[in-house]
Amino acid sequence: MFTNFIGTILLIILVFTNSFEKNIMSNIASNLKFLRKRNGLTQQQFADLMEIKRASVGAYEEDRAEPKYELLKKIAEYYGLSMDELANDVIDEKWKPVAKGNSSNLRVLSVTVDAEDRENIELVPVKASAGYLNGYGDPEYVKELPRFSLPMFNQGTYRAFEIKGDSMLPLPSGSIVIGEYVENWHDIKPGQTYVIISKDEGVVYKRVAFKYKDDKGLKLVSDNKIYDSYWVEPTDIVEVWKAKAYISTEFPEPSAEPTIESLTSMMAQMQKTINSVVETKK
């Protein structure tokens, strides 16, 4: 009787294990198909990228074959995912990836609240911006920052950053940009301005050129066209805050009439942009 009982337990374990493995592989199959289509790739194009046969891609997506570990690792790296996300998450239109802000794929955000348990707006002055990279996740550091509140920003998480330089004129150096925390970097909208916290650049206020790309990160553009645009890699990005308002002691000047010099500068910038587009398409 005891032998039969042990046999029954082992059979249940075997059935559960097989079912669990089958569910994982089915999940991987659907994830592979969704990710490929979301990135606008044909099976042949994806096969070429992974250096495998097109027939293998079809077999993996239809759950007729199992990709080996090294290939799964390569696929996960290509899409900017962890192995756990690729194997266990149901990746579809509703899925929100954890942005790769640090090596653990976990971003810690510390906030302070007032006596009524409402989040404050912490101010990061220029002098404190260097320390912010190390202390953004430290409650003790954030607690020491100046803080305030505004009635129009009582829903969500906001932070204020003092900006420096003339790269975002007409917004003057010394202005304070109030940003709303962006949890999912795929929600970033092209053409809008954000405060980007990165390991190399620190705190910068820029306009974003394209949607966030898992393999390339963000392309940042200055409103002052004398500054070149540049890419910030996904692993370099720490936090993203969507600009919602700014505070400045300087009032904007009225728009000046165009001059020969300004028109010449505009034409030169247009030519530079055209040349850049032509080079990109080559």
C-alpha positions in Angstrom: 0.0 0.0 0.0 2.8 2.4 0.9 4.5 1.6 -2.4 1.3 2.5 -4.3 1.0 5.7 -2.3 4.6 6.8 -3.2 3.9 5.8 -6.9 0.8 8.0 -6.9 2.7 11.0 -5.5 5.5 10.6 -8.0 2.9 10.4 -10.8 1.2 13.6 -9.6 4.6 15.4 -9.4 5.5 14.2 -12.9 2.2 15.4 -14.4 2.5 18.8 -12.6 6.1 19.2 -13.8 5.2 18.4 -17.4 2.2 20.7 -17.3 4.3 23.5 -15.8 7.1 23.1 -18.4 4.4 23.0 -21.2 2.9 26.2 -19.9 6.3 28.0 -19.9 7.1 26.9 -23.4 3.6 27.9 -24.7 4.1 31.3 -23.0 7.5 31.7 -24.6 6.0 30.8 -28.0 3.3 33.5 -27.8 5.8 36.1 -26.4 8.2 35.5 -29.3 5.5 36.0 -31.9 4.2 39.1 -30.2 7.6 40.7 -29.8 8.6 40.0 -33.4 5.4 41.6 -34.7 5.6 44.5 -32.4 9.0 45.3 -33.7 7.8 45.0 -37.3 10.0 42.1 -38.2 9.2 39.2 -40.6 10.2 35.7 -39.5 13.1 35.8 -42.0 14.3 39.1 -40.7 14.2 37.9 -37.1 15.9 34.6 -38.2 18.7 36.6 -39.8 19.2 38.7 -36.6 19.4 35.6 -34.5 21.5 33.7 -37.1 19.0 30.8 -37.2 16.7 29.3 -39.9 13.4 30.9 -40.7 11.7 27.5 -40.2 13.0 27.4 -36.7 11.3 30.8 -35.9 8.0 29.4 -37.1 8.5 26.2 -35.0 9.3 28.3 -31.9 6.3 30.6 -32.3 3.9 27.7 -33.0 5.3 25.8 -29.9 6.5 22.9 -32.1 10.0 23.2 -30.9 11.9 24.6 -27.9 14.7 27.1 -28.4 17.9 26.3 -26.5 19.0 28.3 -23.5 21.7 30.2 -25.3 19.2 31.3 -28.0 16.7 32.3 -25.5 19.3 34.4 -23.7 20.2 36.1 -27.1 16.6 36.8 -27.8 16.0 38.3 -24.3 19.1 40.5 -24.7 17.9 41.7 -28.2 14.5 42.8 -26.8 16.0 44.2 -23.6 14.2 41.7 -21.4 15.3 39.4 -18.6 15.1 35.6 -19.1 12.4 35.6 -16.4 10.3 38.1 -18.2 10.6 36.3 -21.5 9.7 32.9 -20.0 7.2 33.7 -17.3 5.5 37.0 -18.2 2.5 37.2 -20.6 3.8 39.9 -23.0 1.0 41.6 -24.8 -0.4 45.1 -25.4 -1.3 45.5 -21.7 2.1 44.3 -20.4 4.3 47.0 -18.9 8.0 46.1 -18.9 10.3 47.1 -16.1 12.6 49.7 -17.6 16.3 48.9 -17.4 17.3 51.7 -15.0 19.7 49.5 -13.1 21.3 46.1 -13.2 18.6 44.5 -11.0 15.8 45.9 -13.2 14.3 47.4 -10.0 14.0 51.1 -9.6 13.5 52.4 -6.1 11.9 55.9 -5.7 11.9 57.6 -2.4 9.3 60.3 -1.6 8.3 62.4 1.3 4.7 63.2 2.5 3.1 66.0 4.4 1.1 65.8 7.6 -2.0 64.7 5.6 0.0 61.9 3.9 0.1 63.7 0.5 3.3 63.5 -1.5 5.5 66.6 -1.5 7.4 68.0 -4.5 11.1 67.7 -3.6 13.4 70.2 -5.2 16.8 69.1 -6.5 19.0 72.3 -6.8 21.9 72.4 -9.1 24.3 72.0 -6.2 22.6 68.9 -5.1 22.2 67.3 -8.6 25.6 65.5 -8.4 24.6 63.8 -5.1 21.1 63.0 -6.5 22.6 60.1 -8.6 23.7 58.3 -5.5 20.8 59.4 -3.2 17.7 59.2 -5.3 16.7 55.9 -3.7 17.8 56.9 -0.2 15.0 58.1 2.0 17.4 60.0 4.2 18.8 61.9 1.3 15.4 62.7 -0.2 14.2 63.8 3.2 16.9 66.5 3.3 15.9 68.1 0.0 13.8 71.3 0.0 10.1 70.4 -0.6 6.9 72.2 -1.4 3.4 71.6 -2.8 1.3 73.1 -5.5 -2.6 72.7 -5.7 -2.6 71.7 -9.3 -0.2 68.8 -8.7 -1.9 66.8 -6.0 -2.3 63.6 -7.9 0.8 61.6 -8.8 4.5 61.8 -8.0 6.3 65.1 -8.8 9.8 66.4 -8.4 11.4 69.7 -9.2 14.9 70.2 -10.8 16.9 73.3 -11.2 18.4 73.4 -14.7 21.6 75.1 -15.9 23.0 76.1 -19.2 21.4 77.5 -22.4 20.7 74.3 -24.3 16.9 74.7 -23.8 16.5 78.3 -24.6 14.2 80.3 -24.3 14.0 78.5 -20.9 16.7 80.4 -19.0 19.4 78.8 -16.9 18.4 78.6 -13.3 14.7 77.8 -14.1 13.1 75.1 -12.0 11.3 72.4 -14.1 8.6 70.4 -12.3 8.3 66.9 -13.6 5.9 64.0 -13.2 7.5 60.6 -12.6 7.4 58.3 -15.6 7.2 54.7 -14.4 6.9 53.0 -17.8 9.5 54.5 -20.3 7.4 53.2 -23.2 4.9 55.9 -22.4 7.4 58.6 -23.3 6.1 60.7 -26.2 8.3 62.1 -29.0 8.5 65.8 -29.2 7.8 66.5 -25.6 10.3 67.6 -22.9 11.5 65.5 -20.0 14.1 65.6 -17.2 16.4 62.7 -17.7 18.5 61.4 -14.9 21.5 59.4 -16.4 24.7 58.0 -15.0 26.9 59.9 -17.4 25.0 63.2 -17.8 23.4 63.5 -14.4 20.3 65.7 -14.5 19.4 67.1 -17.9 16.3 68.7 -19.3 15.8 67.8 -23.0 13.3 67.2 -25.7 12.9 63.5 -26.7 13.1 62.8 -30.4 11.6 59.3 -30.6 9.8 56.8 -28.5 11.9 54.8 -26.0 13.8 51.9 -27.8 14.7 48.8 -25.8 17.9 48.4 -27.8 19.0 52.1 -28.0 17.3 54.1 -25.2 16.4 57.7 -25.8 17.5 60.3 -28.3 17.7 63.7 -26.6 17.5 67.0 -28.5 18.2 70.5 -27.4 15.9 73.4 -28.3 19.0 75.5 -28.8 20.1 74.2 -32.2 23.8 74.9 -31.7 23.8 71.7 -29.5 23.9 68.3 -31.2 21.4 65.6 -30.3 22.6 62.4 -28.7 21.5 59.0 -27.5 21.3 57.8 -23.9 21.6 54.0 -23.6 18.9 52.1 -21.6 21.4 50.9 -19.0 22.6 54.5 -18.5 19.1 55.9 -17.7 18.2 56.1 -14.0 14.9 58.1 -13.9 12.6 60.0 -16.3 10.3 62.9 -15.3 7.8 64.4 -17.8 8.0 68.2 -17.7 4.7 69.7 -16.5 5.6 73.3 -15.5 8.5 75.6 -14.8 9.3 78.3 -12.3 11.5 81.2 -13.3 12.4 84.7 -12.1 12.8 85.8 -15.7 9.8 86.6 -17.9 10.0 85.6 -21.6 10.9 88.3 -24.0 8.6 89.2 -26.9 9.4 87.5 -30.1 11.9 89.5 -32.1 11.4 90.2 -35.8 13.5 87.9 -38.0 16.9 89.3 -39.2 19.2 88.3 -42.0 21.4 86.6 -39.4 18.6 84.6 -37.9 17.2 83.6 -41.3 20.7 82.5 -42.4 21.1 80.5 -39.2 17.7 78.8 -39.8 18.7 77.9 -43.3 21.9 76.5 -42.2 20.1 74.4 -39.5 17.6 73.1 -42.1 20.4 72.1 -44.5 22.1 70.3 -41.6 18.9 68.4 -40.8 18.4 67.5 -44.5 21.9 66.2 -44.7 21.4 64.2 -41.6 18.3 62.6 -43.0 20.0 61.8 -46.3 22.9 60.1 -44.5 20.5 58.1 -42.3 18.7 56.7 -45.4 21.9 55.7 -47.2 
